[in-house]
Amino acid sequence: MEIRNILVKYWGYPSFRPMQEDIIRSVMEGKDTLALLPTGGGKSICYQVPGLVMEGLCLVVTPLIALMKDQVENLKNRGIKAAAIHSGMHKREIETAISNSIFGKLKFLYVSPERLQSSSFRDNLQRMNINILAVDEAHCISQWGYDFRPSYLNIADIRAMVKNAPVLALTATATPAVIDDIQEKLKFTEKNVIRDSFERKNLSYSVFREEDKGRRLLKIVNNVKDSGIVYVRNRRKCREVSEFLSKNNIRSTYYHAGLEQRIRERRQEEWMQDKKQVIVATNAFGMGIDKPGVRFVVHYDLPDSLEAYFQEAGRAGRDGRRAYAVLLYEEADIRNSKQNLSIAYPDPEVVRSVYTALGNYFQIPVGSGKDQQFDFDLQDFSTRYRMNSASTYSALKLLEKEGHIILGSELESPSKIMFEIDHNELYTFQVENPGYDTFIKLLLRSYGGIFSDFIKINEKELAKRANTNEDKIIKALGKLESLGLLTYIQMTTSPQLVMAQGRIDSKSMKLSKENYSDRKKAALKRMQAVLDYIQSANHCRSQILLKYFGEKDAGRCGKCDVCLDRNKINVSELEFSKVLEKVKPALKERPHALNELLFVAKEFPEDKVINVIMWLVDNEKVDVNEEQLYSWRKQFKLML
């Protein structure tokens, strides 16, 4: 079927977005392809459409379990057969997904990069007819990327097992160094990058230094009025900022990974349906959210990188209408940047002590524990061993990067069942055991596809239909499982931690240079780029961001705070730059009086020079002392 027909049939779109069709045709021609599309650019369509057209199974590697599950659910809702394999799944669920993949019953299989390490998965992979190897969040494979994950390096190893399948790597955030690294790490047969400009012509960027962030936030929300997201650094501030907005008559809610799954889902749905105007969230919120009418995204705290900022800010204005991305900061935020880096990269000794405590917490002897899975409560663990929870979490993430553990972010997985016998055998059982007949008929009436796949169930809803209580439903399902009729997987409500390898003696543990010192230096560089961005008052915000991602020839946007201020001073971009070339070196050398600066830039009209200098003062690039001497303000620099 022609790709446009597929797009209309399953997604209802009359045409592709920019670059989507080029990417799809490149993949269908068998070419390894790196697709660079901005946040909201429709990356998943680029592998889902050709995956449906081409014979075989599309294997999708993605690191985010929540996004993986959403994608599978969305495909199923469109009548497309898909499954996922990730940590936290029942062994029988995994077996079913693999079996369906081998025998052509699926079109899409989503897996985490860690799954590619499994020898049993690799053995089964060679029995699958893979048509495309899609690598989502491809920047994770590069140690120069902001979210490097060593498990992504496993992807190159499986290329030999899917020889005829082209690789489609997708990302919304990649610097030039990362672009090259992705293609090298994934062993592209030849370089092939298809990119859309990261420029968002409808998005206006602004940065405000504010001592009273709350006042500025209220002004933004009340002026824009429509739907928005406010990003904060921690869970406590989520609640505080949301309560502040609510007290000021703003319909607000908050979202973070520490909330129960059902609460997160309800709050997300309230915001999606505009029952709440604003959602205050940590960076746990946003992946897979495609709400077109978001009019503003406010960063209440400094992001860790321009990559993260660009991706989160890009959730505004996906409908193409004017939208606003605002970053608020105060001097304390800049001072805290170095402290946040220290928390993200605790001393190696701290990492070793966390690893030792982890072994003791789960009572795992040295040499044991490989592939064991545990419910894991970070707060309980931190409290028991008197550790700072933020530093402990960072240590766990480093242990994950070293391949010792796998952290599952899921807090809840719904109950599921699948019959293990066919219709005829079940009918025979019902005839021979009439006591179970009514309950089995209830299950068959309530859920379809129950013989071929695991189906989500709701015990509470079944209890209502059967006019009984939830405990009796659970007991009945357990009895049917014990009789071998079905597999029943009860809802889990705890985060999962998997020991990726057997416990080793912590004294012999070493943190690799790539995962510790190199990554720390790269994080420092990214944080400095954020500081340079917020402290720059003489360059268009959009230009700075685009240059960071390798687009060096972009013009001024005309909409950001810098451009709007510059437009007021009646000085052209060329005039501004030429005057700045004269006065900046002089002010960096020593303080100057105004008449001295006018002499330094004597070839320009005095009114133009004065306008530029006053603009620099207003935007805190230049300081003025009591003697009316002007000096260039020093930028804040992070030091290791």
C-alpha positions as CSV (number, residue, x, y, z in Angstrom):
1,M,0.0,0.0,0.0
2,E,1.3,3.5,-0.9
3,I,2.7,5.4,2.1
4,R,0.3,8.3,1.8
5,N,-2.6,5.8,1.9
6,I,-1.2,4.3,5.1
7,L,-0.9,7.8,6.6
8,V,-4.6,8.5,5.9
9,K,-5.9,5.1,6.8
10,Y,-4.2,4.8,10.2
11,W,-3.5,8.4,11.3
12,G,-6.1,10.4,9.3
13,Y,-3.5,12.9,8.2
14,P,-3.8,14.1,4.6
15,S,-0.1,14.8,4.1
16,F,3.3,14.3,5.8
17,R,5.1,17.0,7.8
18,P,8.3,18.5,6.5
19,M,11.1,15.8,5.9
20,Q,8.9,12.9,7.0
21,E,8.4,11.6,3.5
22,D,12.1,12.0,2.6
23,I,13.1,10.0,5.7
24,I,10.5,7.2,5.0
25,R,11.6,6.9,1.4
26,S,15.3,6.7,2.4
27,V,14.5,3.9,4.8
28,M,12.4,2.0,2.2
29,E,15.4,2.2,-0.2
30,G,17.4,0.3,2.4
31,K,19.6,3.2,3.5
32,D,20.9,3.7,7.0
33,T,19.3,7.0,8.0
34,L,19.7,9.5,10.8
35,A,16.6,11.7,11.1
36,L,16.9,15.0,13.0
37,L,13.5,16.4,13.7
38,P,12.5,19.0,16.3
39,T,10.4,18.1,19.3
40,G,6.9,17.5,18.0
41,G,8.1,16.9,14.5
42,G,6.5,13.5,14.2
43,K,9.5,11.1,14.6
44,S,7.5,8.0,15.3
45,I,5.6,8.3,11.9
46,C,9.0,7.9,10.2
47,Y,9.3,4.3,11.2
48,Q,5.7,3.4,11.8
49,V,4.6,4.1,8.2
50,P,7.4,2.1,6.4
51,G,7.2,-0.6,9.1
52,L,3.6,-1.2,8.0
53,V,4.4,-1.0,4.3
54,M,7.4,-3.3,4.4
55,E,7.1,-7.1,5.0
56,G,8.2,-8.2,8.4
57,L,8.6,-6.7,11.9
58,C,9.9,-3.3,12.9
59,L,12.2,-3.5,15.9
60,V,12.1,-0.3,17.9
61,V,14.8,0.4,20.6
62,T,13.8,3.1,23.1
63,P,15.0,3.8,26.7
64,L,11.7,5.1,28.1
65,I,9.3,2.4,29.4
66,A,6.4,4.9,29.8
67,L,6.8,6.1,26.2
68,M,7.2,2.5,25.0
69,K,3.9,1.5,26.6
70,D,2.1,4.6,25.3
71,Q,3.3,3.9,21.7
72,V,2.2,0.3,21.9
73,E,-1.2,1.3,23.3
74,N,-1.6,4.0,20.5
75,L,-0.8,1.5,17.8
76,K,-3.2,-1.1,19.2
77,N,-5.9,1.6,19.3
78,R,-5.4,2.1,15.6
79,G,-5.7,-1.6,14.9
80,I,-2.0,-2.2,14.5
81,K,-0.4,-5.2,16.2
82,A,2.4,-4.2,18.6
83,A,4.1,-5.3,21.8
84,A,6.8,-4.2,24.2
85,I,9.4,-6.0,26.2
86,H,10.9,-4.3,29.3
87,S,12.0,-4.8,32.9
88,G,9.1,-5.4,35.2
89,M,7.2,-7.8,32.8
90,H,6.2,-11.3,33.8
91,K,8.2,-14.1,32.2
92,R,5.1,-15.4,30.4
93,E,4.4,-11.9,28.9
94,I,7.9,-11.8,27.5
95,E,7.6,-15.3,26.0
96,T,4.3,-14.4,24.4
97,A,5.7,-11.2,22.8
98,I,8.7,-13.1,21.5
99,S,6.6,-15.9,20.1
100,N,4.3,-13.5,18.4
101,S,7.3,-11.7,16.9
102,I,8.8,-14.9,15.5
103,F,5.6,-16.1,13.9
104,G,4.6,-12.9,12.2
105,K,1.8,-11.9,14.5
106,L,3.2,-8.4,15.2
107,K,4.3,-5.5,13.1
108,F,6.1,-3.6,15.9
109,L,8.2,-4.8,18.8
110,Y,9.5,-2.2,21.3
111,V,12.5,-3.2,23.5
112,S,14.7,-1.4,25.9
113,P,18.5,-1.3,25.0
114,E,19.3,-3.4,28.0
115,R,17.2,-6.3,26.5
116,L,19.7,-6.5,23.6
117,Q,22.3,-7.8,26.1
118,S,20.2,-11.0,26.8
119,S,21.6,-14.0,25.0
120,S,18.1,-15.6,24.8
121,F,16.7,-12.5,23.1
122,R,19.6,-12.5,20.7
123,D,18.9,-16.1,19.8
124,N,15.3,-15.4,19.2
125,L,16.1,-12.2,17.3
126,Q,17.7,-14.3,14.5
127,R,14.4,-16.1,14.0
128,M,12.5,-12.8,13.5
129,N,12.0,-11.2,10.1
130,I,13.2,-7.6,10.9
131,N,12.4,-5.0,8.3
132,I,13.7,-1.9,10.1
133,L,15.9,-1.4,13.2
134,A,14.6,1.9,14.6
135,V,16.6,3.6,17.3
136,D,14.6,6.3,19.2
137,E,16.4,8.9,21.3
138,A,19.5,8.1,19.3
139,H,21.6,10.7,21.0
140,C,21.8,8.3,24.0
141,I,24.4,6.3,22.1
142,S,26.9,9.2,22.1
143,Q,29.1,9.9,25.1
144,W,29.0,13.5,23.9
145,G,25.2,13.6,24.2
146,Y,23.5,14.9,27.3
147,D,21.8,11.6,28.1
148,F,24.5,9.0,27.2
149,R,23.4,5.4,28.1
150,P,26.1,2.7,27.7
151,S,23.4,0.1,27.0
152,Y,22.8,1.8,23.7
153,L,26.2,0.6,22.5
154,N,24.7,-2.9,22.4
155,I,22.6,-1.9,19.3
156,A,25.6,-2.1,17.0
157,D,26.3,-5.7,18.1
158,I,22.9,-6.9,16.8
159,R,23.3,-5.4,13.3
160,A,24.9,-8.6,12.1
161,M,21.7,-10.5,13.2
162,V,19.4,-8.2,11.2
163,K,21.7,-7.9,8.1
164,N,19.0,-6.8,5.6
165,A,17.3,-4.3,7.9
166,P,18.3,-0.6,7.5
167,V,18.9,1.4,10.7
168,L,16.7,4.5,11.3
169,A,18.1,6.6,14.1
170,L,15.9,9.4,15.4
171,T,16.6,12.3,17.7
172,A,15.4,15.9,18.4
173,T,18.6,17.0,20.1
174,A,22.0,16.5,18.6
175,T,25.0,18.8,18.3
176,P,27.3,18.3,15.3
177,A,29.7,16.1,17.3
178,V,26.8,13.9,18.4
179,I,25.5,13.6,14.8
180,D,28.8,12.2,13.7
181,D,29.1,9.9,16.8
182,I,25.6,8.4,16.3
183,Q,26.4,7.3,12.7
184,E,29.8,5.9,13.8
185,K,28.5,4.0,16.8
186,L,25.6,2.5,14.8
187,K,28.0,1.5,12.0
188,F,26.2,3.3,9.2
189,T,27.3,1.9,5.8
190,E,27.6,5.5,4.7
191,K,26.7,8.9,6.2
192,N,23.1,9.8,5.6
193,V,21.5,12.6,7.7
194,I,18.1,14.0,6.9
195,R,17.2,17.0,9.0
196,D,14.7,19.6,9.3
197,S,15.8,23.0,10.8
198,F,15.4,23.1,14.5
199,E,14.1,26.7,14.1
200,R,10.6,27.2,15.6
201,K,9.4,30.3,13.8
202,N,6.2,30.5,16.0
203,L,8.1,30.2,19.3
204,S,9.3,33.3,21.2
205,Y,12.1,32.7,23.7
206,S,12.6,35.0,26.7
207,V,14.9,35.0,29.7
208,F,14.2,37.1,32.8
209,R,16.4,37.6,35.9
210,E,13.9,37.8,38.7
211,E,14.1,38.0,42.4
212,D,10.4,37.4,42.6
213,K,9.8,34.6,40.2
214,G,6.2,34.0,41.5
215,R,5.1,37.5,40.5
216,R,6.6,37.2,37.0
217,L,5.0,33.7,36.6
218,L,1.6,35.1,37.5
219,K,2.0,37.8,35.0
220,I,2.9,35.3,32.2
221,V,0.0,33.0,33.0
222,N,-2.6,35.8,33.3
223,N,-1.4,37.5,30.1
224,V,-1.2,34.3,27.9
225,K,-4.3,32.7,29.6
226,D,-4.2,29.4,27.6
227,S,-2.7,26.1,28.5
228,G,0.9,25.9,29.8
229,I,3.6,23.9,31.5
230,V,5.9,25.1,34.3
231,Y,9.1,23.1,34.8
232,V,10.8,23.0,38.2
233,R,13.8,21.1,39.5
234,N,12.4,19.0,42.4
235,R,9.2,17.4,43.6
236,R,8.7,19.8,46.6
237,K,8.7,22.8,44.4
238,C,6.2,21.1,42.1
239,R,3.6,21.2,44.9
240,E,4.6,24.7,46.2
241,V,4.4,26.4,42.8
242,S,1.1,24.7,41.9
243,E,-0.4,25.7,45.3
244,F,0.8,29.3,44.8
245,L,-0.9,29.4,41.4
246,S,-4.1,27.9,42.8
247,K,-4.2,30.5,45.6
248,N,-4.1,33.1,42.9
249,N,-7.1,31.7,41.1
250,I,-5.2,29.7,38.4
251,R,-6.5,26.2,37.6
252,S,-3.3,24.3,38.4
253,T,-2.1,20.8,39.2
254,Y,1.3,19.2,39.5
255,Y,3.1,16.1,38.3
256,H,6.3,14.2,39.2
257,A,7.6,10.6,39.2
258,G,6.9,10.1,43.0
259,L,3.1,10.2,42.5
260,E,1.1,7.0,42.1
261,Q,0.5,6.0,38.5
262,R,-3.3,6.6,38.7
263,I,-2.8,10.1,40.1
264,R,-0.2,11.0,37.4
265,E,-2.6,9.7,34.7
266,R,-5.6,11.6,36.2
267,R,-3.6,14.9,36.5
268,Q,-2.2,14.5,33.0
269,E,-5.7,13.9,31.6
270,E,-7.1,16.9,33.5
271,W,-4.5,19.1,31.9
272,M,-4.9,17.5,28.4
273,Q,-8.6,18.1,28.6
274,D,-8.1,21.8,29.7
275,K,-9.7,21.1,33.1
276,K,-6.5,22.5,34.5
277,Q,-4.8,25.4,32.7
278,V,-1.3,24.8,34.1
279,I,0.6,21.7,35.1
280,V,3.8,22.2,37.2
281,A,6.2,19.4,36.7
282,T,9.7,18.0,36.9
283,N,11.4,16.7,33.7
284,A,9.5,13.4,34.3
285,F,6.6,15.0,32.4
286,G,6.4,15.5,28.7
287,M,7.8,12.5,26.8
288,G,5.1,11.3,24.5
289,I,2.8,14.2,25.3
290,D,1.4,15.7,22.1
291,K,-0.9,18.5,23.1
292,P,-0.9,21.0,20.2
293,G,-2.4,24.0,22.0
294,V,0.2,24.6,24.7
295,R,0.8,28.4,24.6
296,F,3.7,28.7,27.0
297,V,6.4,26.7,28.7
298,V,8.1,28.3,31.7
299,H,11.3,27.1,33.2
300,Y,11.2,28.2,36.9
301,D,14.6,26.7,37.5
302,L,17.7,26.4,35.3
303,P,17.8,23.3,33.1
304,D,20.9,21.2,33.1
305,S,21.6,21.6,29.4
306,L,20.4,23.4,26.3
307,E,19.4,20.1,24.9
308,A,17.0,19.5,27.7
309,Y,15.8,23.1,27.6
310,F,15.2,23.0,23.8
311,Q,13.2,19.7,24.0
312,E,11.1,20.9,26.9
313,A,10.5,24.4,25.6
314,G,9.6,22.8,22.2
315,R,6.4,21.4,23.8
316,A,4.8,24.8,23.3
317,G,3.2,25.8,20.1
318,R,3.0,22.5,18.3
319,D,-0.1,23.7,16.5
320,G,2.0,26.3,14.7
321,R,0.5,29.3,16.4
322,R,2.5,31.9,18.5
323,A,3.7,30.4,21.7
324,Y,6.2,31.4,24.4
325,A,9.2,29.8,26.1
326,V,10.3,31.6,29.2
327,L,13.3,30.9,31.5
328,L,13.3,32.6,34.9
329,Y,16.5,32.7,37.0
330,E,18.0,34.5,40.0
331,E,21.6,34.9,41.1
332,A,21.2,32.0,43.6
333,D,20.3,29.7,40.7
334,I,23.7,30.4,39.1
335,R,25.5,29.7,42.4
336,N,23.5,26.5,42.8
337,S,24.6,25.2,39.4
338,K,28.0,23.9,40.6
339,Q,26.3,22.3,43.6
340,N,23.9,20.5,41.3
341,L,26.8,19.1,39.3
342,S,28.4,17.8,42.5
343,I,25.2,16.0,43.4
344,A,24.9,14.5,39.9
345,Y,28.5,13.2,40.1
346,P,29.1,12.1,43.7
347,D,32.6,11.0,44.7
348,P,33.5,7.5,43.6
349,E,33.6,6.5,47.2
350,V,30.0,7.5,47.6
351,V,29.0,5.4,44.6
352,R,30.9,2.3,46.1
353,S,29.1,2.8,49.5
354,V,25.7,2.9,47.8
355,Y,26.5,-0.3,45.9
356,T,27.6,-2.0,49.1
357,A,24.4,-0.8,50.8
358,L,22.3,-2.1,47.9
359,G,23.8,-5.6,48.2
360,N,23.0,-5.6,52.0
361,Y,19.5,-4.1,51.5
362,F,18.5,-7.0,49.2
363,Q,20.8,-9.5,51.1
364,I,22.7,-10.5,47.9
365,P,26.0,-12.4,48.5
366,V,29.0,-11.5,46.5
367,G,28.9,-13.5,43.2
368,S,25.1,-13.8,43.2
369,G,22.1,-11.8,42.1
370,K,22.5,-11.7,38.3
371,D,19.1,-10.9,36.6
372,Q,17.2,-10.8,40.0
373,Q,14.5,-8.2,40.2
374,F,13.4,-6.4,43.3
375,D,10.8,-3.8,44.4
376,F,12.8,-0.8,45.3
377,D,11.8,2.2,47.5
378,L,14.5,4.9,47.1
379,Q,13.3,6.9,50.1
380,D,13.3,3.8,52.4
381,F,16.7,2.8,51.2
382,S,18.2,6.3,51.7
383,T,16.6,6.6,55.1
384,R,17.8,3.2,56.3
385,Y,21.4,3.9,55.3
386,R,21.3,7.6,56.3
387,M,22.1,8.8,52.8
388,N,21.1,11.9,50.9
389,S,18.4,10.7,48.5
390,A,19.5,13.0,45.6
391,S,23.1,11.9,45.8
392,T,22.0,8.3,46.2
393,Y,19.8,8.5,43.1
394,S,22.8,10.0,41.2
395,A,25.0,7.1,42.4
396,L,22.4,4.6,41.3
397,K,22.3,6.2,37.8
398,L,26.1,5.9,37.6
399,L,25.9,2.3,38.6
400,E,23.3,1.8,35.9
401,K,25.7,3.4,33.3
402,E,28.4,1.0,34.4
403,G,26.1,-1.9,33.7
404,H,25.7,-3.1,37.4
405,I,22.0,-2.4,37.7
406,I,18.9,-1.5,35.7
407,L,16.5,1.0,37.3
408,G,12.8,0.7,36.4
409,S,11.0,4.0,36.5
410,E,7.6,2.4,36.5
411,L,5.6,2.8,39.7
412,E,2.6,0.8,38.6
413,S,1.7,-1.8,36.0
414,P,-2.0,-2.9,35.6
415,S,-3.2,-6.5,36.2
416,K,-3.3,-8.8,33.1
417,I,-4.5,-12.2,32.2
418,M,-4.2,-14.6,29.2
419,F,-5.7,-18.1,28.8
420,E,-3.2,-20.9,28.4
421,I,-5.7,-23.3,26.8
422,D,-7.7,-23.0,23.7
423,H,-11.5,-22.5,23.3
424,N,-12.3,-26.2,23.1
425,E,-10.3,-27.1,26.1
426,L,-11.9,-24.3,28.1
427,Y,-15.4,-25.4,27.0
428,T,-14.7,-28.9,28.2
429,F,-13.4,-27.5,31.6
430,Q,-16.6,-25.5,32.0
431,V,-18.8,-28.5,31.3
432,E,-16.9,-30.6,33.8
433,N,-16.6,-27.8,36.4
434,P,-19.9,-25.9,36.4
435,G,-18.9,-24.0,39.5
436,Y,-16.5,-21.9,37.4
437,D,-18.7,-21.5,34.4
438,T,-20.3,-18.2,35.4
439,F,-17.0,-16.5,36.2
440,I,-15.3,-17.7,33.0
441,K,-18.2,-16.4,31.0
442,L,-17.8,-13.0,32.7
443,L,-14.1,-12.9,31.7
444,L,-14.9,-13.9,28.1
445,R,-17.7,-11.3,27.8
446,S,-15.6,-8.5,29.4
447,Y,-12.3,-8.9,27.4
448,G,-11.5,-9.9,23.8
449,G,-8.2,-11.3,22.5
450,I,-7.7,-13.1,25.8
451,F,-6.5,-16.4,24.2
452,S,-3.7,-14.9,22.1
453,D,-2.3,-12.1,24.2
454,F,-2.1,-10.6,27.7
455,I,-5.1,-8.3,28.2
456,K,-5.3,-5.6,30.9
457,I,-8.1,-6.3,33.4
458,N,-9.7,-4.3,36.3
459,E,-10.5,-6.5,39.3
460,K,-12.7,-3.8,40.8
461,E,-14.8,-3.5,37.7
462,L,-15.1,-7.3,37.4
463,A,-16.3,-7.4,41.1
464,K,-19.0,-4.8,40.3
465,R,-20.2,-6.9,37.3
466,A,-20.3,-10.1,39.4
467,N,-21.9,-8.3,42.3
468,T,-19.1,-9.4,44.7
469,N,-16.0,-8.0,46.2
470,E,-12.5,-7.5,44.7
471,D,-10.8,-10.0,47.0
472,K,-13.1,-12.8,45.7
473,I,-12.2,-11.9,42.1
474,I,-8.5,-12.0,42.9
475,K,-9.0,-15.4,44.7
476,A,-10.9,-16.8,41.7
477,L,-8.3,-15.7,39.2
478,G,-5.6,-17.2,41.4
479,K,-7.5,-20.5,41.5
480,L,-7.9,-20.6,37.6
481,E,-4.1,-20.0,37.4
482,S,-3.3,-22.8,39.8
483,L,-5.5,-25.1,37.6
484,G,-3.3,-24.2,34.6
485,L,-6.2,-22.4,32.7
486,L,-4.6,-18.9,32.6
487,T,-1.7,-16.8,33.7
488,Y,-2.7,-14.0,36.1
489,I,-0.3,-11.1,36.6
490,Q,-1.4,-8.8,39.5
491,M,-0.9,-5.1,39.4
492,T,2.5,-4.0,40.7
493,T,2.8,-0.7,42.5
494,S,6.6,-0.4,43.2
495,P,9.6,0.8,41.2
496,Q,11.8,-2.1,40.0
497,L,15.5,-2.6,40.3
498,V,17.2,-5.4,38.4
499,M,20.7,-6.6,39.1
500,A,22.2,-6.7,35.6
501,Q,25.2,-8.7,36.8
502,G,26.2,-10.6,39.9
503,R,27.3,-8.6,43.0
504,I,31.0,-7.9,43.1
505,D,33.2,-6.8,46.0
506,S,32.9,-3.0,46.1
507,K,36.7,-2.7,46.6
508,S,37.2,-4.0,43.1
509,M,34.6,-1.6,41.6
510,K,36.0,1.1,39.4
511,L,34.1,3.9,37.6
512,S,35.2,4.1,34.0
513,K,36.7,7.3,32.8
514,E,34.0,7.5,30.1
515,N,31.2,7.3,32.6
516,Y,32.7,9.5,35.3
517,S,35.4,12.1,34.6
518,D,34.6,12.5,30.9
519,R,30.9,12.7,31.5
520,K,31.4,15.2,34.4
521,K,33.5,17.5,32.1
522,A,30.9,17.2,29.4
523,A,28.1,18.1,31.9
524,L,30.1,21.1,33.0
525,K,30.4,22.3,29.4
526,R,26.7,21.9,28.9
527,M,25.9,23.7,32.1
528,Q,28.2,26.6,31.0
529,A,26.3,26.8,27.7
530,V,23.1,27.3,29.7
531,L,24.8,30.1,31.8
532,D,26.1,31.7,28.6
533,Y,22.6,31.6,27.1
534,I,20.9,33.3,30.0
535,Q,23.6,35.9,30.5
536,S,23.8,36.8,26.8
537,A,21.8,40.0,26.2
538,N,23.2,40.9,22.8
539,H,22.4,37.9,20.7
540,C,19.1,36.6,19.5
541,R,17.9,33.7,21.7
542,S,16.9,31.6,18.7
543,Q,20.2,32.2,17.0
544,I,22.1,31.0,20.1
545,L,20.1,27.8,20.3
546,L,20.3,27.0,16.6
547,K,24.1,27.7,16.5
548,Y,24.5,25.2,19.5
549,F,22.8,22.6,17.3
550,G,25.0,23.4,14.3
551,E,22.8,25.9,12.4
552,K,25.2,28.8,12.1
553,D,23.5,30.9,9.4
554,A,20.1,31.5,11.1
555,G,18.8,35.0,11.1
556,R,17.4,36.9,14.1
557,C,14.0,35.7,15.1
558,G,12.6,39.2,15.8
559,K,10.4,37.8,18.6
560,C,12.7,36.9,21.6
561,D,13.3,39.3,24.5
562,V,16.7,40.4,23.0
563,C,15.3,41.1,19.5
564,L,12.3,43.0,20.9
565,D,14.6,45.2,23.1
566,R,17.0,45.7,20.2
567,N,14.2,46.8,18.0
568,K,13.3,49.6,20.5
569,I,16.7,51.4,20.3
570,N,16.4,52.3,16.6
571,V,19.8,50.7,15.8
572,S,20.2,48.1,13.0
573,E,21.7,44.7,13.7
574,L,24.8,45.7,11.7
575,E,25.2,49.0,13.5
576,F,24.7,47.4,16.9
577,S,27.4,44.8,16.1
578,K,29.9,47.4,14.8
579,V,29.5,49.6,17.8
580,L,29.8,46.6,20.1
581,E,33.0,45.6,18.4
582,K,34.5,48.9,19.5
583,V,33.2,49.4,23.0
584,K,33.3,45.9,24.4
585,P,37.1,45.4,24.2
586,A,37.6,48.9,25.7
587,L,35.2,48.2,28.6
588,K,36.8,44.8,29.3
589,E,40.2,46.4,29.6
590,R,39.2,49.2,32.1
591,P,36.2,51.3,33.1
592,H,35.4,54.2,30.7
593,A,33.4,57.4,31.1
594,L,30.6,58.0,28.5
595,N,32.6,60.7,26.6
596,E,35.5,58.2,26.3
597,L,33.2,55.6,24.8
598,L,31.8,58.1,22.4
599,F,35.4,58.8,21.3
600,V,36.2,55.0,21.0
601,A,33.3,54.7,18.6
602,K,33.7,58.1,17.0
603,E,32.9,56.9,13.5
604,F,29.2,56.3,14.5
605,P,26.6,58.8,15.3
606,E,26.6,59.7,19.0
607,D,22.9,59.0,19.5
608,K,23.4,55.4,18.1
609,V,26.4,54.8,20.4
610,I,24.5,56.1,23.4
611,N,21.5,53.9,22.6
612,V,23.7,50.8,22.4
613,I,25.5,51.6,25.7
614,M,22.2,52.3,27.5
615,W,20.8,49.1,26.1
616,L,23.8,47.2,27.4
617,V,23.3,48.8,30.9
618,D,19.6,48.0,30.9
619,N,20.3,44.4,30.0
620,E,23.0,44.1,32.7
621,K,25.9,43.6,30.3
622,V,27.6,46.8,31.5
623,D,27.8,48.1,35.1
624,V,27.9,51.8,36.1
625,N,29.6,52.9,39.3
626,E,29.0,56.0,41.4
627,E,31.5,58.0,39.4
628,Q,29.6,57.2,36.2
629,L,32.3,55.0,34.8
630,Y,31.1,52.1,32.6
631,S,32.7,48.6,32.8
632,W,31.9,45.3,31.2
633,R,30.1,42.9,33.6
634,K,32.0,39.6,34.2
635,Q,30.2,36.4,33.1
636,F,29.7,33.6,35.6
637,K,32.0,30.7,34.8
638,L,31.7,27.2,36.4
639,M,35.0,25.6,37.4
640,L,35.6,22.0,38.3
